[in-house]
Amino acid sequence: SFAYACLLVREYPPTGLSVKYWDFLFSVVDMRIL
C-alpha cells in the first residue's frame, strides 16, 4: 500500500535516489503485492 511505502521511505530515506524513482519503485512493488 502507499502508506506502507511512506513508512519505508521514512525509515529508509531515498539517499542518492530521486523521490520520483522511489515513487515509481513503490508503485511497482504495490502492483506485485496487491
DRENKOL-256922 format. One record per residue (C-alpha): residue number from 1; residue in three letters; chain; x, y, z. Coordinates in steps of 0.2 Angstrom, whole numbers, plus 5000, padded with zeros to 4 digits. Layout:
<atoms>
NUM|ALA|A|X|Y|Z
...
</atoms>
This chain:
<atoms>
1|SER|A|5000|5000|5000
2|PHE|A|5005|5018|4998
3|ALA|A|5005|5021|5017
4|TYR|A|5017|5006|5019
5|ALA|A|5029|5014|5006
6|CYS|A|5028|5030|5015
7|LEU|A|5034|5021|5031
8|LEU|A|5048|5013|5022
9|VAL|A|5054|5030|5015
10|ARG|A|5053|5037|5032
11|GLU|A|5064|5023|5039
12|TYR|A|5075|5021|5024
13|PRO|A|5076|5038|5016
14|PRO|A|5080|5039|4997
15|THR|A|5098|5044|4999
16|GLY|A|5106|5047|4982
17|LEU|A|5089|5042|4974
18|SER|A|5076|5054|4967
19|VAL|A|5059|5054|4975
20|LYS|A|5051|5050|4958
21|TYR|A|5062|5035|4957
22|TRP|A|5056|5029|4974
23|ASP|A|5038|5033|4969
24|PHE|A|5040|5023|4954
25|LEU|A|5048|5008|4963
26|PHE|A|5035|5008|4976
27|SER|A|5021|5008|4963
28|VAL|A|5028|4993|4955
29|VAL|A|5030|4984|4972
30|ASP|A|5012|4988|4976
31|MET|A|5007|4981|4960
32|ARG|A|5016|4964|4964
33|ILE|A|5010|4964|4982
34|LEU|A|4992|4968|4978
</atoms>
